[in-house]
C-alpha cells in the first residue's frame, strides 16, 4: 500500500496523457475561435496593404 501512495504522489514529469489533454484543449480553443481570428487577421492585412498602397501612390506622385 505504501508503494502505491508513493507512485501516486510522484510528480517527476508530465505523462503522455497530460500532453494529449493539453493538445486537445489547445485544439478546441483554436477551432472555437478560428472564424474570429480569420476575420480579424483579414481586416488587419487589408488595412496594412491599403496603407502601403496609399503610401506608394503618394511617393509616386510628388
Biopython code that builds the backbone (N, CA, C, O; Angstrom):
import numpy as np
from Bio.PDB.StructureBuilder import StructureBuilder

atoms = [
    (1, "UNK", "N", (0.824, -1.185, 0.000)),
    (1, "UNK", "CA", (0.000, 0.000, 0.000)),
    (1, "UNK", "C", (0.874, 1.258, 0.000)),
    (1, "UNK", "O", (0.539, 2.251, -0.646)),
    (2, "UNK", "N", (1.977, 1.212, 0.715)),
    (2, "UNK", "CA", (2.888, 2.353, 0.795)),
    (2, "UNK", "C", (3.476, 2.668, -0.586)),
    (2, "UNK", "O", (3.600, 3.834, -0.961)),
    (3, "UNK", "N", (3.834, 1.632, -1.332)),
    (3, "UNK", "CA", (4.390, 1.827, -2.680)),
    (3, "UNK", "C", (3.370, 2.493, -3.606)),
    (3, "UNK", "O", (3.729, 3.322, -4.443)),
    (4, "UNK", "N", (2.112, 2.128, -3.449)),
    (4, "UNK", "CA", (1.064, 2.704, -4.286)),
    (4, "UNK", "C", (0.925, 4.200, -4.014)),
    (4, "UNK", "O", (0.803, 4.979, -4.960)),
    (5, "UNK", "N", (0.938, 4.620, -2.760)),
    (5, "UNK", "CA", (0.853, 6.040, -2.416)),
    (5, "UNK", "C", (2.067, 6.800, -2.935)),
    (5, "UNK", "O", (1.934, 7.934, -3.396)),
    (6, "UNK", "N", (3.245, 6.193, -2.866)),
    (6, "UNK", "CA", (4.452, 6.832, -3.400)),
    (6, "UNK", "C", (4.322, 7.035, -4.900)),
    (6, "UNK", "O", (4.705, 8.078, -5.431)),
    (7, "UNK", "N", (3.778, 6.031, -5.578)),
    (7, "UNK", "CA", (3.587, 6.131, -7.029)),
    (7, "UNK", "C", (2.613, 7.255, -7.369)),
    (7, "UNK", "O", (2.865, 8.033, -8.289)),
    (8, "UNK", "N", (1.515, 7.348, -6.643)),
    (8, "UNK", "CA", (0.515, 8.373, -6.915)),
    (8, "UNK", "C", (1.012, 9.774, -6.596)),
    (8, "UNK", "O", (0.582, 10.735, -7.234)),
    (9, "UNK", "N", (1.893, 9.911, -5.642)),
    (9, "UNK", "CA", (2.419, 11.224, -5.263)),
    (9, "UNK", "C", (3.603, 11.654, -6.120)),
    (9, "UNK", "O", (4.012, 12.814, -6.070)),
    (10, "UNK", "N", (4.154, 10.740, -6.900)),
    (10, "UNK", "CA", (5.313, 11.045, -7.729)),
    (10, "UNK", "C", (4.919, 12.023, -8.833)),
    (10, "UNK", "O", (4.039, 11.734, -9.644)),
    (11, "UNK", "N", (5.583, 13.191, -8.857)),
    (11, "UNK", "CA", (5.297, 14.223, -9.855)),
    (11, "UNK", "C", (6.568, 14.606, -10.602)),
    (11, "UNK", "O", (6.844, 15.794, -10.771)),
    (12, "UNK", "N", (7.338, 13.638, -11.046)),
    (12, "UNK", "CA", (8.614, 13.914, -11.693)),
    (12, "UNK", "C", (8.476, 14.603, -13.041)),
    (12, "UNK", "O", (9.309, 15.444, -13.380)),
    (13, "UNK", "N", (7.479, 14.282, -13.799)),
    (13, "UNK", "CA", (7.336, 14.895, -15.112)),
    (13, "UNK", "C", (5.963, 14.652, -15.677)),
    (13, "UNK", "O", (5.156, 13.911, -15.116)),
    (14, "UNK", "N", (5.710, 15.300, -16.817)),
    (14, "UNK", "CA", (4.426, 15.129, -17.457)),
    (14, "UNK", "C", (4.363, 13.763, -18.127)),
    (14, "UNK", "O", (5.353, 13.251, -18.648)),
    (15, "UNK", "N", (3.187, 13.204, -18.094)),
    (15, "UNK", "CA", (2.971, 11.941, -18.783)),
    (15, "UNK", "C", (2.378, 12.238, -20.148)),
    (15, "UNK", "O", (1.965, 13.364, -20.426)),
    (16, "UNK", "N", (2.340, 11.243, -20.976)),
    (16, "UNK", "CA", (1.775, 11.434, -22.314)),
    (16, "UNK", "C", (0.301, 11.823, -22.226)),
    (16, "UNK", "O", (-0.193, 12.560, -23.079)),
    (17, "UNK", "N", (-0.394, 11.344, -21.220)),
    (17, "UNK", "CA", (-1.806, 11.706, -21.055)),
    (17, "UNK", "C", (-1.965, 13.202, -20.830)),
    (17, "UNK", "O", (-2.873, 13.816, -21.389)),
    (18, "UNK", "N", (-1.106, 13.789, -20.031)),
    (18, "UNK", "CA", (-1.178, 15.231, -19.785)),
    (18, "UNK", "C", (-0.895, 16.021, -21.051)),
    (18, "UNK", "O", (-1.546, 17.032, -21.316)),
    (19, "UNK", "N", (0.085, 15.557, -21.842)),
    (19, "UNK", "CA", (0.388, 16.232, -23.095)),
    (19, "UNK", "C", (-0.777, 16.113, -24.070)),
    (19, "UNK", "O", (-1.093, 17.076, -24.768)),
    (20, "UNK", "N", (-1.416, 14.956, -24.129)),
    (20, "UNK", "CA", (-2.553, 14.766, -25.015)),
    (20, "UNK", "C", (-3.700, 15.675, -24.600)),
    (20, "UNK", "O", (-4.346, 16.279, -25.457)),
    (21, "UNK", "N", (-3.965, 15.783, -23.305)),
    (21, "UNK", "CA", (-5.020, 16.675, -22.827)),
    (21, "UNK", "C", (-4.712, 18.130, -23.154)),
    (21, "UNK", "O", (-5.606, 18.885, -23.535)),
    (22, "UNK", "N", (-3.461, 18.523, -23.009)),
    (22, "UNK", "CA", (-3.061, 19.892, -23.331)),
    (22, "UNK", "C", (-3.261, 20.181, -24.813)),
    (22, "UNK", "O", (-3.782, 21.238, -25.169)),
    (23, "UNK", "N", (-2.864, 19.275, -25.666)),
    (23, "UNK", "CA", (-3.045, 19.452, -27.110)),
    (23, "UNK", "C", (-4.531, 19.508, -27.457)),
    (23, "UNK", "O", (-4.940, 20.300, -28.306)),
    (24, "UNK", "N", (-5.335, 18.675, -26.806)),
    (24, "UNK", "CA", (-6.774, 18.672, -27.070)),
    (24, "UNK", "C", (-7.407, 20.010, -26.684)),
    (24, "UNK", "O", (-8.250, 20.528, -27.416)),
    (25, "UNK", "N", (-7.014, 20.565, -25.560)),
    (25, "UNK", "CA", (-7.557, 21.855, -25.119)),
    (25, "UNK", "C", (-7.153, 22.962, -26.087)),
    (25, "UNK", "O", (-7.978, 23.797, -26.458)),
    (26, "UNK", "N", (-5.901, 22.971, -26.491)),
    (26, "UNK", "CA", (-5.426, 23.993, -27.437)),
    (26, "UNK", "C", (-6.166, 23.853, -28.764)),
    (26, "UNK", "O", (-6.560, 24.856, -29.359)),
    (27, "UNK", "N", (-6.360, 22.624, -29.234)),
    (27, "UNK", "CA", (-7.081, 22.399, -30.493)),
    (27, "UNK", "C", (-8.522, 22.890, -30.391)),
    (27, "UNK", "O", (-9.030, 23.500, -31.332)),
    (28, "UNK", "N", (-9.183, 22.636, -29.275)),
    (28, "UNK", "CA", (-10.554, 23.114, -29.099)),
    (28, "UNK", "C", (-10.623, 24.635, -29.119)),
    (28, "UNK", "O", (-11.538, 25.212, -29.708)),
    (29, "UNK", "N", (-9.663, 25.280, -28.480)),
    (29, "UNK", "CA", (-9.634, 26.748, -28.477)),
    (29, "UNK", "C", (-9.413, 27.281, -29.883)),
    (29, "UNK", "O", (-10.065, 28.239, -30.298)),
    (30, "UNK", "N", (-8.497, 26.663, -30.614)),
    (30, "UNK", "CA", (-8.217, 27.110, -31.985)),
    (30, "UNK", "C", (-9.456, 26.945, -32.862)),
    (30, "UNK", "O", (-9.809, 27.864, -33.600)),
    (31, "UNK", "N", (-10.119, 25.795, -32.795)),
    (31, "UNK", "CA", (-11.308, 25.578, -33.604)),
    (31, "UNK", "C", (-12.452, 26.505, -33.198)),
    (31, "UNK", "O", (-13.227, 26.947, -34.046)),
    (32, "UNK", "N", (-12.555, 26.796, -31.917)),
    (32, "UNK", "CA", (-13.627, 27.661, -31.419)),
    (32, "UNK", "C", (-13.488, 29.089, -31.959)),
    (32, "UNK", "O", (-14.479, 29.709, -32.345)),
    (33, "UNK", "N", (-12.265, 29.602, -31.983)),
    (33, "UNK", "CA", (-12.040, 30.996, -32.357)),
    (33, "UNK", "C", (-11.423, 31.166, -33.743)),
    (33, "UNK", "O", (-10.909, 32.237, -34.065)),
    (34, "UNK", "N", (-11.471, 30.117, -34.563)),
    (34, "UNK", "CA", (-10.877, 30.166, -35.896)),
    (34, "UNK", "C", (-11.513, 31.240, -36.761)),
    (34, "UNK", "O", (-10.807, 32.017, -37.403)),
    (35, "UNK", "N", (-12.828, 31.290, -36.784)),
    (35, "UNK", "CA", (-13.519, 32.262, -37.631)),
    (35, "UNK", "C", (-13.257, 33.696, -37.180)),
    (35, "UNK", "O", (-13.058, 34.582, -38.011)),
    (36, "UNK", "N", (-13.256, 33.920, -35.896)),
    (36, "UNK", "CA", (-12.991, 35.259, -35.359)),
    (36, "UNK", "C", (-11.571, 35.691, -35.709)),
    (36, "UNK", "O", (-11.346, 36.817, -36.151)),
    (37, "UNK", "N", (-10.622, 34.788, -35.509)),
    (37, "UNK", "CA", (-9.221, 35.111, -35.802)),
    (37, "UNK", "C", (-9.018, 35.367, -37.289)),
    (37, "UNK", "O", (-8.285, 36.282, -37.664)),
    (38, "UNK", "N", (-9.654, 34.572, -38.135)),
    (38, "UNK", "CA", (-9.524, 34.759, -39.581)),
    (38, "UNK", "C", (-10.077, 36.117, -39.997)),
    (38, "UNK", "O", (-9.472, 36.813, -40.813)),
    (39, "UNK", "N", (-11.217, 36.492, -39.442)),
    (39, "UNK", "CA", (-11.816, 37.784, -39.765)),
    (39, "UNK", "C", (-10.920, 38.937, -39.312)),
    (39, "UNK", "O", (-10.682, 39.877, -40.071)),
    (40, "UNK", "N", (-10.425, 38.866, -38.081)),
    (40, "UNK", "CA", (-9.574, 39.942, -37.554)),
    (40, "UNK", "C", (-8.274, 40.054, -38.351)),
    (40, "UNK", "O", (-7.842, 41.156, -38.687)),
    (41, "UNK", "N", (-7.652, 38.906, -38.652)),
    (41, "UNK", "CA", (-6.404, 38.938, -39.425)),
    (41, "UNK", "C", (-6.647, 39.473, -40.834)),
    (41, "UNK", "O", (-5.802, 40.177, -41.389)),
    (42, "UNK", "N", (-7.795, 39.141, -41.410)),
    (42, "UNK", "CA", (-8.140, 39.668, -42.736)),
    (42, "UNK", "C", (-8.257, 41.178, -42.718)),
    (42, "UNK", "O", (-7.772, 41.856, -43.624)),
    (43, "UNK", "N", (-8.904, 41.709, -41.684)),
    (43, "UNK", "CA", (-9.044, 43.163, -41.569)),
    (43, "UNK", "C", (-7.696, 43.831, -41.362)),
    (43, "UNK", "O", (-7.437, 44.896, -41.922)),
    (44, "UNK", "N", (-6.835, 43.212, -40.559)),
    (44, "UNK", "CA", (-5.509, 43.789, -40.303)),
    (44, "UNK", "C", (-4.688, 43.822, -41.581)),
    (44, "UNK", "O", (-4.099, 44.850, -41.913)),
    (45, "UNK", "N", (-4.644, 42.698, -42.305)),
    (45, "UNK", "CA", (-3.841, 42.663, -43.528)),
    (45, "UNK", "C", (-4.418, 43.593, -44.591)),
    (45, "UNK", "O", (-3.665, 44.220, -45.337)),
    (46, "UNK", "N", (-5.742, 43.691, -44.667)),
    (46, "UNK", "CA", (-6.362, 44.609, -45.615)),
    (46, "UNK", "C", (-5.957, 46.048, -45.297)),
    (46, "UNK", "O", (-5.650, 46.826, -46.201)),
    (47, "UNK", "N", (-5.960, 46.394, -44.017)),
    (47, "UNK", "CA", (-5.560, 47.741, -43.613)),
    (47, "UNK", "C", (-4.098, 48.023, -43.900)),
    (47, "UNK", "O", (-3.747, 49.113, -44.350)),
    (48, "UNK", "N", (-3.252, 47.049, -43.643)),
    (48, "UNK", "CA", (-1.816, 47.226, -43.898)),
    (48, "UNK", "C", (-1.556, 47.434, -45.383)),
    (48, "UNK", "O", (-0.833, 48.354, -45.765)),
    (49, "UNK", "N", (-2.142, 46.583, -46.224)),
    (49, "UNK", "CA", (-1.904, 46.715, -47.662)),
    (49, "UNK", "C", (-2.539, 47.981, -48.226)),
    (49, "UNK", "O", (-1.996, 48.582, -49.152)),
    (50, "UNK", "N", (-3.665, 48.386, -47.689)),
    (50, "UNK", "CA", (-4.297, 49.629, -48.127)),
    (50, "UNK", "C", (-3.411, 50.823, -47.787)),
    (50, "UNK", "O", (-3.205, 51.710, -48.615)),
    (51, "UNK", "N", (-2.892, 50.836, -46.569)),
    (51, "UNK", "CA", (-1.995, 51.930, -46.169)),
    (51, "UNK", "C", (-0.712, 51.908, -46.974)),
    (51, "UNK", "O", (-0.202, 52.963, -47.352)),
    (52, "UNK", "N", (-0.181, 50.722, -47.242)),
    (52, "UNK", "CA", (1.052, 50.624, -48.031)),
    (52, "UNK", "C", (0.806, 51.117, -49.456)),
    (52, "UNK", "O", (1.647, 51.805, -50.034)),
    (53, "UNK", "N", (-0.349, 50.764, -50.018)),
    (53, "UNK", "CA", (-0.665, 51.217, -51.373)),
    (53, "UNK", "C", (-0.806, 52.737, -51.418)),
    (53, "UNK", "O", (-0.341, 53.373, -52.364)),
    (54, "UNK", "N", (-1.431, 53.315, -50.422)),
    (54, "UNK", "CA", (-1.579, 54.781, -50.346)),
    (54, "UNK", "C", (-0.215, 55.438, -50.237)),
    (54, "UNK", "O", (0.051, 56.456, -50.876)),
    (55, "UNK", "N", (0.653, 54.843, -49.415)),
    (55, "UNK", "CA", (1.996, 55.391, -49.241)),
    (55, "UNK", "C", (2.785, 55.360, -50.541)),
    (55, "UNK", "O", (3.460, 56.330, -50.885)),
    (56, "UNK", "N", (2.702, 54.258, -51.257)),
    (56, "UNK", "CA", (3.418, 54.125, -52.550)),
    (56, "UNK", "C", (2.854, 55.114, -53.560)),
    (56, "UNK", "O", (3.605, 55.731, -54.315)),
    (57, "UNK", "N", (1.525, 55.266, -53.575)),
    (57, "UNK", "CA", (0.916, 56.225, -54.507)),
    (57, "UNK", "C", (1.390, 57.648, -54.212)),
    (57, "UNK", "O", (1.660, 58.405, -55.144)),
    (58, "UNK", "N", (1.497, 58.026, -52.941)),
    (58, "UNK", "CA", (1.962, 59.357, -52.565)),
    (58, "UNK", "C", (3.406, 59.568, -52.968)),
    (58, "UNK", "O", (3.788, 60.667, -53.370)),
    (59, "UNK", "N", (4.209, 58.523, -52.862)),
    (59, "UNK", "CA", (5.632, 58.632, -53.241)),
    (59, "UNK", "C", (5.767, 58.780, -54.757)),
    (59, "UNK", "O", (6.685, 59.446, -55.237)),
    (60, "UNK", "N", (4.867, 58.170, -55.503)),
    (60, "UNK", "CA", (4.963, 58.220, -56.966)),
    (60, "UNK", "C", (4.421, 59.511, -57.549)),
    (60, "UNK", "O", (4.746, 59.863, -58.683)),
    (61, "UNK", "N", (3.602, 60.220, -56.790)),
    (61, "UNK", "CA", (3.020, 61.484, -57.284)),
    (61, "UNK", "C", (3.518, 62.636, -56.421)),
    (61, "UNK", "O", (2.848, 63.026, -55.465)),
    (62, "UNK", "N", (4.691, 63.186, -56.748)),
    (62, "UNK", "CA", (5.219, 64.298, -55.933)),
    (62, "UNK", "C", (4.478, 65.601, -56.154)),
    (62, "UNK", "O", (4.812, 66.613, -55.539)),
]
sb = StructureBuilder()
sb.init_structure("model")
sb.init_model(0)
sb.init_chain("A")
sb.init_seg("    ")
for serial, (resi, resn, name, xyz) in enumerate(atoms, 1):
    if name == "N":
        sb.init_residue(resn, " ", resi, " ")
    sb.init_atom(name, np.array(xyz, "f"), 0.0, 1.0, " ", f" {name:<3s}", serial, name[0])
structure = sb.get_structure()
